[in-house]
C-alpha cells in the first residue's frame, strides 16, 4: 500500500489539509486537476451518480489510498 501512496504523491494526488469537508479527497483531486474544491466535489458527485452506490466504495478507497498532504509529500507546482 505504501507503493500506491508514493505513486499518488508523486503524481500530486494528496488529500489536502485546507478547504476539506470530510477527508480532503475531493479538494485534493480538484487541486491536482486545477479545479476549485466545490467544483471538484460537484463533478465527483455527478460522475459517481452514473453508477448507483459507487460513491460508497470509491470515496473511502481514495481516502485510504491518498496520502495526507505534508506527511512526507510535497505540494505540486
Buried (B, 14 or more C-beta within 10 A) or exposed (E): EEEEBEEBBEEBBBBBEEBBEEBBBBBBBBBBEEBEBEEBBBBBEEEBEEEEEEBEEBBEEBEEBBBBBEEEBEEEE
